[in-house]
Amino acid sequence: MSAATVLGDPARLAAVARALPVARANRQALDRLAELAATVVDAPIGIVNLIDSQQHFVGMVGLGEPFATSRTASIDTGFCPLTFFAGRPLYIEDAAEVPTFADHPAHLEFGFHAYAGCPLRDADGQLIGTLCALDTRPHRWRRVDRLALEALANSVINEMALHQDIDRRQRLLDAFSAAPAAIAVTRGPRHVVEYHNPAYQSLFGEVPLEVPAVEAMPELPGELFALMDQVLASGADYRTDAAPVTMTWPGEPCPRERFFDFSYSAIRRTAGDGVDHRGLLVVAVEVTDRVQTRRELERHARRQQLLARASAALNRSLDPGAELQELARAVVPELADLSTVHLLARPVPPGVDPPLPVITDRVAVAGMPGVTLAPRLRGLRWDGDGDPITAAIRQGEPLRQPMPAVETPSWARNTGSADTFRDGLTQVVVAPVIVHGLVVAVVSFLLHHTRPAWSDDDLRALGQIARYAGIALEHGLTYQATRESALVLQRSLLTEPPTVTGLQICARYRPAGRDEVGGDWYDAFQRGPDQLAVVIGDVVGHDITAAAAMGHLSATLRGLALDRDEGPAAILDRLAEINTRLAITPFATLLYANLTRTDGCWTMRWARAGHPPPLLATVAGTQLLAGATGTALVCTQTPRHTESEITLTAGTTLLFYTDGLVERRGTDLADNLSALATRVAAGAHHLIEPLCDDLLADAPTDDDIAVLAIHVC
C-alpha cells in the first residue's frame, strides 16, 4: 500500500480525528509519557505524534523551536512518517551511516542522528501515530530500550483511550508489568527493592519490597550485587548475554544452572551540572532454552562434521585395511581416546551366539598420545568369556560393555591388550560392522574413566560410524573381487608369444598402478606355418568392463583372422562392423599385422584403426611406418581401413606399442614419436628384451602400456 493511500484512508483519518481531542485534553500526561520514553531509553527527545495530513506533537520533551511552539510539522520533515508507513518499529542508530536516511531532512536540516519509533494503533487497529525518541548524537538502542519503548507505546494508546492522567512512573511500571522480561527497580546505594514485575516474581519467587536486594534475594550469586554497585557508582549501563546463574530456584529441590541476558541501567536525573544516580533498572530475560538449543545444535554440528570426516576417510581408499585404519583414526579424540578394529576370519550372522572361538585380526589401532596402543596381531582368539568382540556379535548392534575398575579381564591379557586397560580406559563401546548380513568386523571405542560418559547422541554417532564402515567395506570388498576378476581376465589374454623360427618376439605389459586393470593388450599367434598375426590395441577404460571388451575384441579378431585368408584391412573392416552391431566397446584403437615368410624372406602387411604407427629399426636407422590409415573402432559407424606392406630384411626390428608409451601431458605427440625413434636408434635394438624393459622403465606411469617387439634374425 502506498504512502498516499495510507495517509488518505478515510477510516484511518476518522480514527485520528477521534484521538486528537483526547490527546490535546491530556497534553501534560502525554508530555510526561514522551519524557518517560526519552528517560527509559536515555535519549534527550521524546515525542507522542499523531499523524493525519501533518504531524501533531501531542506529547513531547526536549524538542526545540520551531516545533516547541507550533507542536506540528509537515509529513516530510521527520522520521516518524517512515515508521508510520512501515507499520512497525523503526530504529536508526546513526542516520549518517545509513544511505537511506543520510539525506533525510530530519538529519540534514534538524541534525537528528538517532531515532527509535513505534507505531501507535487504536483499539480498532488503525494507525494513528507514533511514539518515538530522538538523539542528536549516534545512539545504540539496546534490546531493553526497544522492549520498553514498545511497551510504552501501548501505554500511550491506553492513556488516550481511557482519558486518564497517569503519572510517568506508574505508566512505566504498568508497561513493565506487561513485559515478558523480568524487571526490577532498586533505590539508593543499598539497592532497596522498590518494584518488581510479575515476570520477576515468577522467576525469583516472593521478593519483599522495601528491603535491600542482598537481603531480599540472598541466594543470588554475590557477583551480581557487585555489578549493581559498579553500575550505580559509574552510571554506565552494563549488559551481559547468556550469563549462567546457579541457585535453588523456587519450587525446585536442588540447585540448577540457568542462563539470562542481564541489563543494569542507572536511573538518573539531571541536577545542575551533575547527575544524581537514584537507582537501578534491572532487566533479566531467561535464555536457558536458547543456550541449550544452541549447545545442542553445536554438539549436533560437531557430530555431523565428525560423521562427514569419517565418511570421507572411509571413502579415500578401496583397500579394506586402509579403510578400517581411517575409521579408527576418525573418532579420536572427539568421541574416543582409543579405537581398534578387529576383522573376523569367518564372518558370522549378527544377533546370535557365534561359533567359538571367534578368530580375528586386529587390523587397525588409533589412540590419544600417552595411551598404550594394542599391537596389530593376527589370529586372536575370543572364547566368549565376557569379551567385547563376542558380545558385539551376539548383540548385533552397538553395545556399551561394562569393564572392571580394578582387575584386568582375562580376555585382555590373552589378546595382548592388558596394558591398554591399565591406562584407565574403562569405558567401552563395541559395534559390529555388517556387510551383506554378516558381521565382518568389530570396532571398539574406549574412553578414559575421567571423561564424561557417552551420551545417547554419542552412541548414535558411534553406531552411524560403524554403519558407514559397513558400507565402505562392502564397496571395498566388492571392488577387490571385481578387480581380481578383471586381473584374471586380463592376464589370461596377455599370453606368451609363440616361438617362430627366424623371429625373436618379446612382449611386455605394465598397468598404470599396482594391480590396476587396463584396456591395453597385445597378441601374437600363428595363422599357418609361415604366417604370424600380430595385434596390439587399447580399449577405453580401466575397469572390468574395459577388460571384458578387450577380451571380446581379442577373441573376435582371432576368429576373423583364422576364418578366412584375408588381408589386415579386410579383417579390421569386419571387426569394425561387428563392433558397431554388438556395441562391444564405445572406443578402441588397434593395429593388426600379418608377417609372412616367402623364400626365406619376411613380408609384413598391416592395417591400423586409429592406433600409433609401428616403428621399424634397421642398421640404416629408424622410421615410423605411418601408412595404412584408418579411424578407431566406435559404435556409431563402420569405418573403412587401408593397409600397407613392407619387406623385412635380416637384422630388422619392429616395435609395436600403445599410446601410454608416447603420450605425455603438455607435450606434442609428434615430438614424442620422434624422440622414441631416436632412442631406439641409439640403442642395441636387436636385443629386444632389454629394449622393451628400458622403454617401460622410463615411460610415464599415469597410463597402462603394452609393448611388443619382433626381431628378424
N, C-alpha and C positions, 0 to 999 in steps of 0.2 A: 504494500500500500504506500503511495507517495506521500510526501510531507504535506502537500496541499490538501490531499484527501483527508489525512488525519486532522489537520487544523480545522477544516471546514465541515467535519462531520456534525450534523445537526444534534444528534444525541449527545455527543461529547460537549458541544457548546452549551447545551441546556444544563448539563451537569456542572460545568464551570460557573454558569450564571447562578446556579443554586448555591454553590460553595463560596463564591466571593463575598456575599453579605455576611455569612457566618465567619469567614476569615477576618474580615475587617472589624467585625464586632469583638473579636478576640485577638486583636493585633498584639497586645502586650504578651499574652500567653504564647502566641506564635513566635514573637521575638525571643522569648525565653527558650522555646524549642530550638530555634535556629542557633542561639547561643550554646544550648546544651549539645547540639550536634557538633558545633565547632570545638567545644571543650573536650568532648569524648574522643574525637579524632585528632585533637591537638592542632587545629587549624585556626587562623585568625579571622576567617569569614565564614558565616553560615547563613543560608537563605532558605526560606519556605516560599516557593514560587508557584503561582497559579498561572496557567497559560491559556488564553483564548486566541485573539489575533495579535496579542502582545504579551509580554511578561509582566506579572504583578507580584512584587516582592511583599507579600502579606506578612512575612516574618523575616527579620534579618538582623545580623550583627556584624560589625566590622566593615561594612560597605561604605565607601566614601562617596563624595559628590561625583556626578550629578544624580546618582541613584538614591542617595540618602534622603533627599527631599522629595523627589518625584515618586520614588518607590516603583517605578516602571522602567521598562526597556523594550526596545524593538526585538523582534524574533532573532535577528541575525547578529546580535551583539554578545551573546553568551553561549556557554557550553550546554546550558540546561535543555534547550530545544533538541540537542543531539541525543541526550538521554531520553527525552520525551518521545522523539520519533522512533528510537530503537525499542522503547517499551521495556527496558531492563537497565540495571545499574551500569553506570559508566565510571571508570576510574582512570584518571590521567595523572601520572606521577611527574612528568616534565613535558609540557607541550612542545618545548623547543626541540626535543629529541624525537618527536613523532611527526613524520611528514604530514599526516592527515590533519594535525592540529597546529602545526608550526605557523601557518599563515592565517589562522583564525583571528578575527577582530578581538576576541576575548583575550588573546595572548598578545597580539601586536599592539593594539590600542590601549588596553587596560592593564597589561602586564601580568595577567594571571598565568602561572606556570602549572599549578596542580589543581585537580578538580576531582571530587568524589560526589556522585549524584545518584539518587534512587528515584524512580518514577512513583508518583502518587496516584492511586486508583481509589475511586469511591466504592461504596458498598456494592454498586452495580458493575464494577469492573471498568468504569470509564476512566481514561487517562485525563487527569485534570491538572497535573503539575509535577513538580519535583521538590525533593529535599536535598540540599547539596551543601558541600563545604569546599572552600577555595583557599589557595595559598599563593602568595606572590613569589614564593620560592619553590623549588622542587620538593616534593613531599612523598615519602613512601607510605602507602596505605596498607596497613597490616590487616591480616585476616580478622583480628579482633575489631579493628576500626570498621571494617565492612559489615561485620555482623551487627555491630551496634548501630551503624547508620541505617541499615535496612530495618532493624527493629524500631528505630525511632521514626522511620517513615510511616509505619503503622500507627505510631502514637500521634503523628500529625493528623492522619485521617480520623483517628478516634476523637481528637480534640475538636475538629470541625464538625464531626457527626454528632457528638454528644453535647455540644455547646457548653463545655465545661472549661473552667480555668484551673488547670492542674499545675502545680509548681514544677520547676525544672527537675529537681531531684526525684520527685515521685514519678514523673514520666519516665525518667531514665530507669528507675527501679522497676517500673512496670515492663519496660522493654526488656530489662534483664530477666525478669521473672518468666517472660515468654521465650527467652533464648534457650536453645538446646545445650549450650555450653554451661559449665558450672562457673558461676560468677559470685565473687565476694568482694565487699568493700571494708577496708580497715581504716582506723583513725589513729593518728599520732604515732610516736616512736615505739610504743608498746604493741602496736598493731591490734588495737581493740577491734573485735569483730562487730562492725556496725550493721552489716547486711549480708545475707547470702540468699541466693535464689533457690527455687525448688530443685533444680538440677544439682546444685551443690549439696543440698541436704540429702538428696537421694544417693549421692556418691559417697559422702563422708559421714553420713548419719546425722543424728541430732547434735548440731553445733550450737552452743549457747551464745546469745548476743551479749554485747557489752562486757565481754571477757577477753583478755589478751589471747591472741591466736595460739601461743605456745601452751596456754592452759586449756583452751577450748579444744585443741586437737593435738594432744601430747604424742600421739602415735606417729605423726608425720616426721619424716627424716629431718634432722637438725639443719642440713644444708639449705632446705627451703626457707627456714626462718632467717638464716644468714643472708640469703638473696633478698629477702624483703627489706632487711636493714640496709643493704647496699643500694637498692633502688630508691628507697626513701631518702637516704643521705645524698645521693648523687643527682636524683631527678631524672636519670637516664633510664629509659624503658629497657626491659630485659625480656627476651623471648628464647625459649628452648623447645626443640622439636623432639618428640618421642622420648621424653625423659622417663627413665624407669623409677617407679615408686613401689617399694616392698613394705607391706604392713598387713595387719589383720583387718580386713575390711568388714564393715557391718554385715552381720548375718553369715559370716564365714568363720570356720573353726580355727584356721591356721593362716599364717602369712602367705601372701601371694604377690607376685610381681605383676604390675600393670603399667601401662605406658600412657603419657599425657603430653599434649602440646600446652606448655605453660606460657602465660604472658603476665608480666608485672608492670603496671603503669602507675606512675606517680600522679595523684590527683592534686593539682596545684591551682593557685590563684595568684594573679599579679598584685603585688603590694609595693607601690612605689617603683624603685628601680630593681628590686629583688623579687625573688619567687619564694612564696611560702608553701612548702610541701605539706599538705594537710593529711594525706593518707595514701592508700594504695587501692588500685583496681586490679583484682586478681581474676584471671580467666583461665580455666582448665578445660581442655577438650580431650576426652579419652580417645586414644587411638590404638588401644590394645589389639583390637581386631585387625586394624590396618598393619600394625607391626608384625603380628603373627602371620597375616596373609602374605606380607612382603617376604618374611623369612621363609615361609613355606614355598613361595614362588622361587626365591633364590636357591633354596635347597633342591627344589624340583629342577631348576635350570642346571645346577651343578650335576645332578644325576643324569639329566639328558645329555649334557656335554660329555660326561663320563661314558655313557652308553654310545654316544656318537664316536668318541675316541676308540672305545673297544671295538665297535663295528668296523671302523676304518682300519684299525690294527689287524683285525681278523681277516680283512679282505686285501691286505697288502701282498699276500702270498697264497699260492695254491698248494704249498707244501704243508701237510698236516702238522708236522713237528714244529715248523716255524710259526704256524697259526696259534698253536697251543702256548708257545712261549710268549707270543704277543698278548694272548689272553691273560696270562699270569701277570705280565707287567702292567696291563691296563688298569688294574684295580688298586695298585699300590701307589701312593699311600691313601688315596681318597677313601677307599672302602675297606682296606685291609692292610695289615703290617706284613703279612706273608701270604703268598698264594702258590699252590702247587697243582700240577695236573698229572693224573695217572691215566695212561692209556691201557685199556683192557686187552689182554692177549686173546680172549674169547668173548666177543660181545654177547650180552645176555638180555633177556626182556626185563623192563623195569617193573617194580611193584611186586616182585615175587622173590622168594629165597633163591639166591643163585647157587649153582653147584660150587662146593668148597673143595680146595681153597680157590679164591679168586686170585688170578695171576695178573699183575700189572707191571708196566714200565713207568717209572717216574720220569716223564719226558720234559717237564717244564717246572722251573722254580724261580720265583722273584720275591724279594723282600726288602724291607727298610734297612738302611745302614745300621749295623750293630746286631741284627737278627741273624742267628745261625741258620744258614741255608742247608736243608737236607740235600744230600748228593743225589744226582741223577743215577738211578740204578735200574737194572733190568731184572725181571723175574721175581719181583716182590710177592710174597705170599700173604694173603689175608684170610684168616681162618674163621671170621665171623664172631670173634670173642669181644664184641663191643667196638670193633674198629669202624672208623667213619666210612671207609670205602664200601664195605658190605652193607652198612646201614643206609647209605645213599642209594645203592642199587635196590635194596628192599623197599625203601620209601618211594622211590620213583619220582621224587621232586625234591627241591631244596629242603635241607633239614638242619636245624640247629642242634649240634652234637654236644652234649654235656661233657666236660673234661674235669678230671680230678684236680683239685687245687694244689695237692702236695705230691702225691706219688705219680711217677711217670708210668703210663699204661704199658702193659707188656707188648702190645702190638707196635707201639712207638719204638721200643728197644729192638724188636725183631725186624723192623723195616728201616733202620738207620736214621730215625728222626727224633731220638730221645733228647739230643742237645737242643733241638728246637723248642721243646716244651719246657726245658729248664730255663729258657729266656722269659718265661712268664706269658707265653701266648696260650691262654686258657679259654678264649672264646673262639669257637669253631663253627663254621657253616660249610656243609658239603652239598654239592649239587651234581646230579648225573647229567652227562651230555648225551643226548639221544639222537641217533641217526637211523632212519628207516625203521623206527620202532624198537631199536635195540640200544642199550647203554654201551657206548663205545669208549667213554672216558668218564672220569670223575674229577671235578675241580674242587679244591679245598680253599677256603678263605679263613684266615686266622687274625685275631685281634689281641693286642696286649691287654692284660687284665685292668690296666689303668685307664683305658679308653672307654667312652660310653658304649653301652651295648648297641647292637644294630637295631634300628627302628624298623617298623613294618615296611616303610618306604625303602630302606636299605635292603631288606630281604627281597623285596620285589625286584630291585635293581640287580641284585646278585643272580636271582633266577633268570632275569632277562638276559644277562651276560652269558649264562650257561646255554640259554636257547640260541643266542647269537653264535656261540661256539658250535652248537649242533649244526646250524645252517652252514657255517663256514666249512666245518669238517665234511659235511655232505658234499659241498661243492668241490672241496679239495680231493676227497676220495674218488668222486666221480671223474674229476679231471685226470687224476692219476690213472684210473682204469682206462679212460678214453685215450690218454696219451700213450699208455703202454700198448693198447691195441693198435694205434696208429704206427707206433715204432715197429711193432712186429710186422705189420703190413708193409711198411716202407722197406725194412731190412730184407724182407722176403723178395722184394722186387729188385734190390740192388745186389744182384748175384755176381759171382766172379766171372770175368770174361772167359770165353773159350780159348783153348790152345790151338793156334792155327800155324801150320808150317809156313815159314817165311815172314811171319809177323810177330812183333812183340807188342803186347797190349797191357796197358795199366789203367786202372780206374780208381778214382778217389771221390769220396763224398764227405762233406763237413757241414753239419747243421749250424744254424745261426747261434744257438745257445745249447747248453748242456741238455741232452735228451730232448731237444726240440724236434718237432715234426715239420718237415718242409715239403714243398711240392716239386723239388728238383729231382731228376733221375737220369740214369744212363742205362743203356742196354747194348749188348753185342751178342749176336747169335748167327749161326751158320745157316744160310739158305740152301747150301749144297756143298760138295767137297771143295770147290774152288770159289765159293762166294760167301762173303761176310757182310751181314747187315749191322749197321751202327746207328744208334739212336741216342740223342741227348735232348732233354726237354725240361720245361719249367711250367708247372701248373700254379695258378694264382692261389695264395693262401698258405697258412702254416698250421693246419689242424687235420683232424681225421678225415674231414670232407675232402681236403686237398689230396691227402694220401690215397683215399679211395678213388678219386678222379684220376690220379696218376696211375694207379693200378689198372683201372678200366681202360685208359688210353693205351697203356703199355701192352696189355693183353690184346686189345683190338688191333693195334698196329702189328703185333707179331702175327696175328691171324691173317691180316691183309697181305703181309709180306710173304707168308708161306702159302697163301691160297692161289695166287697167280704169279706168273713170271712177268711182273710189270716193273716199270721204272719208278724211281722215287717220287716224281711229280704226280704220277697217276695214283700211287698209294696214298700220298698226302691228300689228294683231292677226295679220294673215297673216305679217308678218315675225317676230313672236314665235314663231309656230308652226313656221316654217321653222328658226329658231334652235334650238328645242327638239329638233327631229328631226335636224338636221345637226350640232348642237353647234358652231356657228361660233365662239362666244365664251362663256365662263362668266359674263361680266357686262358689260353695256354700258348706257349711258343715251343717249337721243337725243330730239330734238324734230323733228317733221315738220309743215310748214305749207303750205297752198295759198293763194296770193294770186290772186284772180280779179277781172278788170275787167269791170264791167257798167254800161253807160250812163255811162262816164267816171268811175266811182267804183270804188274798190278795196275788196274784202272779204277778210278773212283767216279761214280755218278752220284750226285746229291741234290736234294731239294730242301728249301727252308720255309718254315711258317713263322715269319717274324722273329727268328732266332739270330743271335750274333753269328757272324761267319766263322768258319773253321780257319785255323792258322796252319800254313804249310811252311816247314823249315827244311832247307836243303843246305848243302855245302856252300851254295852261292848266296844264301841269305834267307830271309823270311818274307812271307807275303800273306795278306788276308784274302781268302777266296770269297770275294764279295758277290759272285754270280748267284744264280738260282734264287731269284726273288720270289716273295710270296708273303701274304699277311698272316697274322696269328689266327689260331682257331678261336672262333666265338660261336655263340648260339644263334645269332641273329642272321647270319649269312653264310654262304658256302663259297669261299674264295678259291681261285684257281692258282696253281703253282707252276713255276718253271723249274728246269733242272739244268745242271752244268756237269761237265765231265773233264777229268784231268788224268794224265798218266803219271804214275808214281814210280820213280826210279829208286834203286837200292840206296840206302842211306837217308831216305826221306822220312821226316816225322810229321804226323798230323796231330793237331791239338784241337779237341772239341771241348766246349765249356759252357756254363750257364752265366747269366748276366751278373751274378754276385761277384764274379772274378774281376769284372771291368767297370762296374757302375759304382761311383762314389758321389756322395752329396757335394754339390758345389763345384763339380769338375765336368769337363767336356768329354763325352763318350768317345769321340774320335781321337782325342788326345790319349785317353786311357788305352784304346785299342793299339795305337801306335807305340805306346810305352810297353805293352805286352809283347808286341812283335820284337821290339828292341831287346827286351830282357831275354826272350827265348833265343834270339840270335847270338847273344853274348855268352850263353852257356853251352854246356855239352848236351845238346838236345837229343842225342841218341840214347842218353841214359835217362829213360823216360820215368822211372820210378823216383829218383831224386828230383827230377824236374817237376813232377806233379806235387811232391811233398813241399818243395820250396815255394811253389806258386801259392799253395794253400796257406802256408805259414805266414806269408806277408800280406794276404788278402784281408779286406775289411771283414769284421765279424757280425755285421748287422743283417746279413742275409745268408741263406744257405747256398752252397756251391757244389756243383758236380763237375768233375774234370775227367776226360778220357783221352789218353794219348796212344797213338799207334806208330810204331817204327817199322819201316820196311827194311828187312835185312838183305 
